[in-house]
């Protein structure tokens, strides 16, 4: 094989991968926007408890909790899946001794790297996978903690509302 061997990208596969990348970016952007809406919705429902409509607010908070569960699960799943792909890619690069390995999804024509250069790419993929895994799991843990605080606050407001006889005064 020559020194500067090139692996050609498949144009049909390129379109599919770009569509997948745009779709995932859209899902991430949608989750981000939806999280701001849910935050506003939760604030409104907490105000409903204070205004004398605790039963309606608690039912709405239950629905919000289910939506937040889904958002957090997706928010954790995307980086974990990306980390799994990077781990698989790193192992295949290491096993084949070249980057890109035979059958790898590539978006553009790439120079075939072998030896130390390929191992460096595998090591970079492993480090990136570890960072993605840590960030994804850490963000999920943090978000569950923050959501739990909001629902503890809602429970405390409900107890205060009931203790005050349902008049909403503090």
N, C-alpha and C positions, 0 to 999 in steps of 0.2 A: 504494500500500500504506500502511496506517496505521502510526503511530509504534510501537505496541506489538503488532505482529502476532505471533501465536502459532502455532508448528508443533506439531501434535498427534502424540503417540506412538501407534503401533499396538499395541494390547493383546496381540495374538498374538506380534508381534515382541518385545515386552517380555518375555514369558515365555521365549522362546527365548534371548534375550540374558542374562537372569538365570540360566537353567540353564547356559549356557556359562560365565558368570562363576563360578558355584558349582563347576562341574566343574574349571575351571582352578585355582581355589583349593584344591580337593581334591587335584589332582595335585601342586601345589606343596607342600602339607602332607605328602602321602605321600612325596614325594622327600626332604623335610626329615627325616621320621622314619626313612626307610630309610637315610639317610646316617649317622645315629647307630648303627643296627644294624650297618652295614658297618664302621664304625670299631671297634665292639666285636669284631666277627668278625675283623677284621685283627689286633687285639691278641691274641686267642686263638690265631690261627694263628702269630703270631710266637713265642708261648710254646711252641707245638708243636715249633718248630724246636729250641728249647733243651732240650725234654724228650726228644729222641731220635727224633722222627718227622718228619724233614725232607721226605721224599718226599710224604707225605700233605699236609703243610702247604703245600708248593710247588704242588701240584695245586689246593688250595683257594684259595691266593693268586691263581692264574691265573683261577679262576672269579670271584673278588672283583674282579679287575682289569677283567674284561668287564662286570660289573655297574656298577662305578664309571665306566667309559667311557660307558655308557648314561645314568647319572645326570648326569654332567657335560654330556653332549651335550644332554639335556633342559633342564638348568639354564641352558645358554647359549641354547638355541633359544627358550625362552619369552620372555625379555626382548628378544631380537632380533626375534622376530615381533611383539611389542607395539610395538617401535620402528618397524618397517616399517609397521604400521597407522597409527601416529601421523604418520609422514611423509606417507603417502598422504592422511590426513585434513587435514593442514596444507596440502598442495598443492591439494586440492579447495576448502578454505575460501578460499585466496588466489585461485584461479581464479574461483570463483563470487562472491566478495566478500560472502558472508554465512555466518553460523553460527547454527544448523546448516544445512549445504548440503542441497539437494534430494536425497532418498533416503538421508540419513544415518541410521544406527541411533541412535535416542534412546529412553531408558527412561521419560522423563516428558515432559510438555508443556513446551516451551521457548519463551522469547521469541526472536524472530528478531533477530539482531544483524547490523548492516551497517557498512561503512566501517572506521574505526579500531578499533572494538570487536571486529569480526570478525578484523581483522589481528592484534590482540593475542592472541586465542585461537589463531590459527595460529602465532604466534611462541612461545607457551607450549607448544604441541604439539611444535614443533621442538626446543625446549630439553629437554623431557621425553624425547623420542626420543633425543637425544644422550646424556643421562644414562643412560637405560636401556641403550643400546648400550654405553657405557663400562663400566657396572656389570656387565652380562652377560658381556662379553668379558673384563673384568678378573677377575671371579670364576672364570670357566673357566680362565684362565691360572694363577691362584693355586691352584686345586684340582688341576690337573694337576701343578703343582710340588710340592704337599704329598703327593699320592699317589706321585709319583716318589721322594720322600724315604723314605716308608714302604717301598717296594719295594727301595730301595738298602739300607735297614737290614736287610731280610729277606735280601738277598743277602749282606751282610756277616756276618750271623749264620750263614748256611749255610756260608760259607767257613770261619768260625771253628769250626763244628761238625765239618766235614770235616778241618780241620787238627788238631783235638784227638783225632782218631781215632774220632769218633762217640760219645764218652762224655758229651757235653753239658756238660762242665766248662769253666769260663772261665779 
